[in-house]
């Protein structure tokens, strides 16, 4: 093994020592998976990233770093959002609201899980955005620990959608109680949770890697 490979192996081992795995017993939805981490998180705000997404920043700061910096500015729970074409909103959680900082920070006034386009056009359009553009959840959040109490209430009430315990309804209740800010992330999300999206991700990453290598050469 080369020296570089040895150093990289040690780096991965160091990361591994800082990782805790918390199993979710049964496929009960994203909200339930988040709830499983309540004791590990404790009573502090926490950074949440979707495990079936990859992220690539369009700036020097990683997407997660952007989210944390925006949270410090906003002072409330914060959800990363991304501009999305109307025909794709049915695949994501969607938000609407009023701009605090145009094009950057949004005071969220509604969360909707995977709306159809008709509902999005009528209720979720954000001021100063194109008619066919909406803000969907990016997959990175900083959340108040209050969300665990809301999830517990939701679970006890058997609040399932499509057989799953979703996070979005609890985010909307968190918004009503404490306020939630949306932040437009400078970056891209790559969904690897579906076969066709995973293939598209491989192609995109291959193209980006080739372009980066060409720039170095």
GUVO-443786 format. One line per field, with one value per residue (C-alpha): z, x, y; residue in one letter. Coordinates in pm, 1 decimal, always signed. Layout:
BEGIN
Z: Z, ...
X: X, ...
Y: Y, ...
aa: a, ...
END
This chain:
BEGIN
Z: +0.0, -95.3, +162.1, +25.1, +59.6, +415.8, +510.3, +353.7, +537.0, +869.8, +782.0, +719.7, +1047.3, +1236.2, +1079.6, +1174.5, +1541.5, +1537.5, +1379.0, +1579.5, +1407.3, +1539.7, +1377.1, +1277.4, +1348.4, +1047.0, +749.8, +910.3, +726.2, +740.5, +1037.4, +1242.1, +1148.3, +1279.4, +1597.6, +1662.2, +1718.5, +1993.6, +2288.1, +2103.7, +2006.9, +2346.4, +2400.3, +2144.7, +1791.7, +1541.4, +1179.5, +975.0, +630.9, +414.1, +384.9, +32.0, -118.0, -226.3, -221.6, -429.8, -339.9, -600.6, -370.1, -156.0, +145.5, +162.8, +157.0, +526.0, +616.2, +432.6, +627.5, +963.7, +884.4, +772.9, +1093.9, +1300.1, +1107.8, +1115.9, +1484.7, +1413.9, +1287.6, +928.0, +621.2, +306.4, -9.7, -381.4, -682.3, -867.2, -1187.6, -1146.8, -1303.5, -1034.2, -716.4, -673.0, -578.8, -288.8, +16.8, -89.2, +96.4, +44.4, +235.7, +232.1, +169.5, +463.2, +233.5, -133.6, -300.2, +14.4, +339.0, +345.2, +632.6, +572.8, +589.7, +470.4, +424.2, +192.0, +128.3, -244.6, -372.2, -718.4, -963.1, -946.1, -569.8, -601.9, -861.8, -652.1, -306.9, -306.9, -547.9, -388.2, -474.1, -737.7, -869.5, -1220.5, -1269.2, -1311.6, -1030.4, -671.6, -359.8, -254.4, +43.9, -27.8, +226.7, +487.6, +803.3, +1141.5, +1374.1, +1726.7, +1960.9, +1992.2, +1669.5, +1864.6, +2085.6, +1778.7, +1613.3, +1926.1, +1924.8, +1554.9, +1602.8, +1896.7, +1690.7, +1411.5, +1179.7, +879.2, +517.9, +254.5, +543.0, +661.8, +948.9, +759.9, +891.0, +691.0, +904.0, +1214.3, +1042.8, +971.4, +1338.4, +1437.7, +1203.4, +1378.3, +1727.3, +1681.7, +1322.3, +1049.1, +798.9, +449.5, +302.9, -69.3, -81.7, -337.3, -450.9, -596.7, -449.2, -609.8, -516.4, -494.7, -330.9, -660.9, -933.6, -1215.8, -1001.9, -891.8, -1256.0, -1336.6, -1037.4, -1158.9, -1499.5, -1351.2, -1114.7, -1397.1, -1608.8, -1321.9, -1244.5, -1608.7, -1627.7, -1308.5, -1436.6, -1766.1, -1583.0, -1381.3, -1694.7
X: +0.0, +136.0, +197.5, -96.9, -326.2, -205.6, -276.3, -620.5, -691.7, -600.2, -820.1, -1118.8, -1055.1, -1055.0, -1390.0, -1523.9, -1443.9, -1672.0, -1970.8, -2259.3, -2510.6, -2867.7, -3088.0, -3445.6, -3646.4, -3875.2, -3938.3, -4166.4, -4065.9, -3821.9, -3985.8, -3964.6, -3596.4, -3524.1, -3718.7, -3496.9, -3203.2, -3373.6, -3175.7, -2843.2, -2910.4, -3038.5, -3162.2, -2953.1, -3015.2, -2880.0, -2767.6, -2970.9, -2864.4, -3049.1, -2853.1, -2970.0, -2843.4, -2501.6, -2426.4, -2192.5, -2136.8, -2116.7, -1898.1, -1587.8, -1804.4, -1964.6, -2344.3, -2347.5, -2120.1, -2354.1, -2650.2, -2475.4, -2367.8, -2723.0, -2862.6, -2642.2, -2782.4, -3145.7, -3176.0, -3449.6, -3464.3, -3351.2, -3418.5, -3208.7, -3412.4, -3345.7, -3518.9, -3701.3, -3906.1, -4279.6, -4293.2, -4054.4, -4219.2, -4423.8, -4099.7, -4000.3, -4119.8, -4205.4, -4210.3, -4337.7, -4299.1, -4173.5, -3816.2, -3610.0, -3310.8, -3416.9, -3304.0, -3128.7, -3331.0, -3703.2, -3952.0, -4136.0, -4515.7, -4608.8, -4458.9, -4621.7, -4500.3, -4482.7, -4759.1, -4906.4, -4833.4, -5183.6, -5157.7, -4806.4, -4914.3, -5211.7, -5052.5, -4674.0, -4537.8, -4276.2, -4264.6, -4010.6, -3959.5, -4043.6, -4395.0, -4268.3, -4010.4, -4068.6, -3860.8, -3819.8, -3641.2, -3270.9, -3219.5, -3014.9, -3155.8, -3065.4, -3355.2, -3459.3, -3490.9, -3859.1, -3910.6, -3870.1, -4167.7, -4373.9, -4269.3, -4366.5, -4711.5, -4742.9, -4643.1, -4881.3, -5164.1, -5079.2, -5024.1, -4913.8, -4910.0, -4884.6, -4810.7, -4511.1, -4430.8, -4321.7, -4110.0, -4284.2, -4603.2, -4387.4, -4176.4, -4494.8, -4594.3, -4242.1, -4284.0, -4607.3, -4455.5, -4102.0, -4064.4, -3855.9, -3627.0, -3554.3, -3206.9, -3131.4, -2823.0, -2553.2, -2509.1, -2670.7, -2834.6, -2801.6, -3070.4, -2924.3, -3229.5, -3396.0, -3232.6, -3287.3, -3167.0, -2862.1, -2766.7, -2812.0, -2590.7, -2311.8, -2322.8, -2324.3, -2036.1, -1837.9, -1889.6, -1793.7, -1482.2, -1377.2, -1425.0, -1222.9, -941.6, -935.8, -910.7, -613.0, -438.2
Y: +0.0, +342.4, +614.4, +811.3, +510.0, +451.1, +811.5, +794.1, +467.9, +631.0, +928.1, +697.0, +514.5, +844.4, +932.7, +589.7, +646.8, +952.9, +777.2, +629.8, +401.9, +403.3, +137.2, +202.6, -110.4, -136.0, +91.4, +346.2, +660.5, +949.6, +1118.5, +800.0, +757.9, +1108.3, +1030.5, +727.0, +965.1, +1167.6, +1025.0, +1051.8, +1414.5, +1521.6, +1876.6, +2064.1, +2189.1, +1938.7, +1916.7, +1667.8, +1544.6, +1294.3, +971.6, +890.3, +1216.9, +1338.4, +1710.2, +1924.1, +2290.4, +2564.6, +2773.4, +2726.7, +2640.3, +2295.9, +2279.5, +2181.1, +2472.8, +2710.4, +2569.6, +2613.8, +2970.8, +3058.5, +2908.4, +3140.1, +3437.0, +3325.9, +3231.8, +2973.8, +2617.6, +2623.2, +2411.9, +2419.8, +2475.5, +2461.2, +2614.4, +2336.4, +2317.2, +2274.9, +1929.3, +1797.7, +1931.5, +1612.9, +1433.7, +1664.0, +1847.4, +2201.9, +2535.5, +2885.4, +3209.8, +3567.8, +3672.5, +3798.3, +3840.9, +3826.0, +3506.8, +3381.2, +3364.3, +3293.3, +3311.0, +2983.7, +3007.5, +2657.4, +2310.1, +2057.3, +1702.2, +1616.1, +1845.6, +1810.3, +2089.3, +2235.4, +2285.7, +2426.5, +2682.5, +2794.8, +2798.8, +2762.5, +3019.8, +3247.6, +3620.3, +3727.3, +3373.9, +3253.2, +3114.6, +2757.6, +2772.8, +2659.9, +2600.4, +2238.9, +2087.9, +2037.7, +1759.2, +1946.5, +2105.2, +2251.7, +2172.2, +2258.0, +1955.6, +2049.8, +1854.3, +1528.3, +1613.2, +1694.6, +1369.1, +1173.9, +1332.1, +1257.7, +893.2, +841.0, +987.6, +739.6, +1032.1, +829.1, +944.1, +671.4, +432.6, +637.8, +873.3, +1185.7, +1473.2, +1746.8, +1778.3, +1818.7, +2081.3, +2274.5, +2255.6, +2360.6, +2657.6, +2755.3, +2728.3, +2862.2, +2977.4, +2813.9, +2984.1, +2857.4, +2903.1, +2877.4, +2654.5, +2727.6, +2371.4, +2062.9, +1756.0, +1415.0, +1162.0, +811.5, +656.7, +556.6, +343.8, +592.5, +883.0, +683.5, +622.0, +990.9, +1077.1, +849.6, +1014.6, +1364.3, +1293.6, +1135.0, +1445.5, +1678.2, +1472.6, +1477.4, +1853.0, +1906.6, +1685.4, +1870.2, +2202.3, +2074.7, +1953.3
aa: x, x, x, x, x, x, x, x, x, x, x, x, x, x, x, x, x, x, x, x, x, x, x, x, x, x, x, x, x, x, x, x, x, x, x, x, x, x, x, x, x, x, x, x, x, x, x, x, x, x, x, x, x, x, x, x, x, x, x, x, x, x, x, x, x, x, x, x, x, x, x, x, x, x, x, x, x, x, x, x, x, x, x, x, x, x, x, x, x, x, x, x, x, x, x, x, x, x, x, x, x, x, x, x, x, x, x, x, x, x, x, x, x, x, x, x, x, x, x, x, x, x, x, x, x, x, x, x, x, x, x, x, x, x, x, x, x, x, x, x, x, x, x, x, x, x, x, x, x, x, x, x, x, x, x, x, x, x, x, x, x, x, x, x, x, x, x, x, x, x, x, x, x, x, x, x, x, x, x, x, x, x, x, x, x, x, x, x, x, x, x, x, x, x, x, x, x, x, x, x, x, x, x, x, x, x, x, x, x, x, x, x, x, x, x, x, x
END
